[in-house]
Amino acid sequence: MDLGSRLKKMRLNQLLSVRDLAAKVGVSPSFIYQLERGQVAPSFSTLKAMATALGTNLSVLTADDLPEDWLVVRRDRRKRLVVSSPGVTVELLTFLGSRDKRMQPVILTLEPGAVYDENLNLHDHEDFFLVLEGRVEVVLARRRLELLAGDAAYFLFERPSALKNRGDSQARVLWTMSPPTF
């Protein structure tokens, strides 16, 4: 992907207009348009200002091939959060690289009978749960939902207050929150 295409994709992913990015970088909107079309080349200082404005670094904008650890999280390289809930493991699926992220996926493992009620209501965010294995109860303000392996749930208006493993075996949940809380 060339610089112009990469720049446009990053700008759109951050919901920035051409005018917004131009103002942050200190160039004209027409320069950003031309740059995204490959009609002009930026100076080093402009390139650095664009990286700063997009919350990234020069290599993300200019590298032909991004490093694998910016694209892939290998199973043995997952970071684990320290949580106070007994029988609960939280593995961050954190991709490396200095860039703003619009979501944070984690793998939540609950041993039989375990309850996870941390970090669920830190701030306003959307939650998506996909039960990978086992049986999980999602506790909401006015009701409880039972999710089985393969079930998915998306919460925009209601905030889960806890996840409970009500089964006799380990439960694993892919939990994605947007924007990130961790």
C-alpha atoms as one frame of an Amber mdcrd trajectory, in Angstrom:
protein
   0.000   0.000   0.000   1.454   3.380  -0.944   1.805   6.345   1.418  -1.257
   8.181   0.094  -3.550   5.148   0.443  -2.221   4.369   3.910  -2.633   7.989
   5.000  -6.222   8.128   3.742  -7.119   4.828   5.439  -5.663   5.990   8.766
  -7.393   9.371   8.474 -10.762   7.752   7.776 -10.290   5.166  10.545  -9.869
   8.036  12.991 -12.918   9.824  11.578 -10.839  12.844  10.568 -11.820  15.026
   7.640  -9.160  16.255   5.244  -9.551  19.711   6.796  -9.101  18.310  10.336
  -5.901  16.489   9.417  -4.567  19.478   7.471  -5.150  21.745  10.485  -3.354
  19.302  12.812  -0.408  18.983  10.439  -0.206  22.664   9.480  -0.716  22.235
   5.725  -3.549  23.033   3.359  -6.424  20.611   2.755  -5.507  20.564  -0.944
  -2.028  19.302  -0.024  -3.601  16.391   1.909  -5.876  15.605  -1.070  -2.895
  15.639  -3.431  -0.824  13.528  -1.051  -3.572  10.906  -0.751  -3.726  10.734
  -4.559   0.048  10.343  -4.871   0.442  13.665  -6.702   2.907  15.229  -4.222
   5.505  14.007  -1.755   5.779  15.364   1.793   8.926  16.735   3.372  10.353
  14.818   6.299   9.002  17.390   8.760   5.505  17.174   7.222   5.638  13.375
   7.298   6.622  13.479  10.960   3.814  15.956  11.727   1.307  13.654   9.978
   2.475  10.678  12.037   2.090  12.706  15.233  -1.356  13.966  14.207  -2.471
  10.382  13.526  -1.011   9.067  16.798   1.462   6.787  15.069   5.089   6.791
  13.967   6.875   7.252  10.669   7.376   3.555  10.015   3.608   2.898  10.070
   3.149   5.492   7.340   6.163   4.587   5.229   7.121   0.933   5.760   6.492
  -1.414   2.857   5.790  -4.286   5.239   4.653  -3.691   8.786   6.285  -5.948
  11.394   4.349  -9.147  12.082   3.796  -8.267  15.751   1.822  -5.209  14.614
  -0.542  -7.510  12.721  -0.589 -10.821  14.597  -0.734 -11.731  18.294   0.713
 -15.209  18.720  -0.863 -17.356  21.430   2.355 -17.519  23.468   2.840 -13.721
  23.292  -0.506 -12.644  24.803  -0.257 -10.335  27.793  -2.183 -11.306  30.917
  -3.878  -8.811  33.167  -3.665  -9.223  36.899  -7.236  -9.460  38.191  -8.564
  -9.952  41.692 -11.385 -12.303  40.658 -10.430 -15.885  41.597 -10.602 -18.388
  38.758 -10.506 -15.683  36.072  -7.785 -15.066  33.483  -7.817 -12.066  31.138
  -5.517 -12.219  28.108  -5.077  -9.023  26.120  -4.990  -9.439  22.375  -2.896
  -6.291  22.134  -1.235  -5.516  18.873   2.069  -3.704  19.091   2.881  -0.446
  17.413   2.134   3.100  18.377  -1.311   3.728  16.965  -4.707   4.662  18.244
  -7.012   1.699  18.606 -10.791   1.839  18.364 -11.397  -1.501  20.056  -9.722
  -3.868  22.499 -10.229  -7.624  22.209  -9.461  -9.926  25.149  -9.903 -13.611
  25.898 -11.651 -14.077  29.225 -11.303 -17.534  30.809 -13.597 -18.404  33.712
 -13.172 -21.559  35.760 -16.389 -23.292  36.962 -18.213 -20.985  39.396 -15.925
 -17.993  38.679 -17.370 -14.479  38.447 -15.778 -11.533  36.641 -17.061  -8.099
  37.594 -14.005  -5.878  37.122 -13.559  -3.271  34.384 -17.071  -3.728  33.019
 -18.314  -0.236  33.875 -15.176   1.890  33.799 -16.546   4.260  31.176 -19.068
   4.415  28.391 -18.256   1.757  25.815 -19.795  -0.956  23.671 -19.251  -4.637
  24.478 -19.291  -7.663  22.209 -19.076 -11.183  23.668 -18.591 -14.425  21.742
 -18.623 -17.555  23.887 -15.867 -19.803  22.559 -16.538 -22.651  24.975 -18.652
 -23.365  28.028 -21.666 -21.546  29.433 -21.681 -17.945  30.650 -24.314 -15.871
  32.400 -24.261 -12.141  31.609 -25.704 -10.068  34.454 -27.511  -6.903  33.387
 -29.394  -4.367  35.520 -32.826  -5.921  34.920 -32.130  -9.392  33.591 -29.655
 -12.193  33.119 -28.758 -13.817  29.822 -27.340 -17.309  29.421 -24.894 -17.682
  26.540 -23.643 -21.044  25.296 -20.635 -21.880  23.112 -21.141 -20.198  19.747
 -23.564 -17.570  21.094 -22.745 -13.891  20.694 -24.102 -10.792  22.408 -23.682
  -7.084  21.674 -24.371  -4.453  24.328 -24.798  -0.838  23.387 -27.525   0.453
  25.699 -27.263  -1.936  28.637 -24.097  -2.379  30.667 -23.167  -5.876  31.826
 -22.190  -5.806  35.505 -20.767  -9.342  35.699 -19.967 -12.474  33.745 -20.443
 -15.783  35.568 -19.483 -19.312  34.634 -22.537 -21.355  35.602 -21.262 -24.550
  33.972 -19.220 -27.489  35.200 -16.317 -26.834  32.819 -14.104 -23.925  31.902
 -15.710 -21.127  29.864 -13.833 -18.936  27.385 -15.190 -15.695  25.972 -13.849
 -13.397  23.278 -14.701  -9.953  24.647 -14.251  -6.884  22.473 -14.846  -3.404
  23.842 -14.949  -0.141  21.949 -13.358   2.183  22.774 -10.697   0.260  24.713
 -10.865   0.243  28.494  -7.566  -1.510  29.183
